[in-house]
């Protein structure tokens, strides 16, 4: 899958390529999106039907994961377009919330698109500091 190459290059360059393969990648309702510029893949995002870790019941939450934009094009609108498309897809599937583990360096990006932070910063081993972030989809329907 083309998505995994860019995921690896941007998000996990110091790890083995198989670390860019996530549980749920091949689920029937998972959506993988790509953004292209001049025929070249420059951004990716995936969204999975998955409840947040603190949920004790089945929810209609979706998880954003593997969001990556070529470092030279970050801030150019590709990530925002991908994220909006992921949220639209989840809402059409009956989703009511999108959540992610956002790198601390990307938390401002997510806030600018209506996400809220829950809890304190935490470390994902081998990757770095993250925040749990979420957004209701009610306003995007």
HELIX and SHEET records of a PDB file:
HELIX    1   1 UNK A    2  UNK A   11  1                                  10    
HELIX    2   2 UNK A   17  UNK A   20  5                                   4    
HELIX    3   3 UNK A   71  UNK A   73  5                                   3    
HELIX    4   4 UNK A   78  UNK A   92  1                                  15    
HELIX    5   5 UNK A  104  UNK A  106  5                                   3    
HELIX    6   6 UNK A  107  UNK A  112  1                                   6    
HELIX    7   7 UNK A  138  UNK A  140  5                                   3    
SHEET    1   A 6 UNK A  31  UNK A  37  0                                        
SHEET    2   A 6 UNK A  40  UNK A  49 -1                                        
SHEET    3   A 6 UNK A  61  UNK A  69 -1                                        
SHEET    4   A 6 UNK A  97  UNK A 103  1                                        
SHEET    5   A 6 UNK A 128  UNK A 136 -1                                        
SHEET    6   A 6 UNK A 116  UNK A 124 -1                                        
END                                                                             
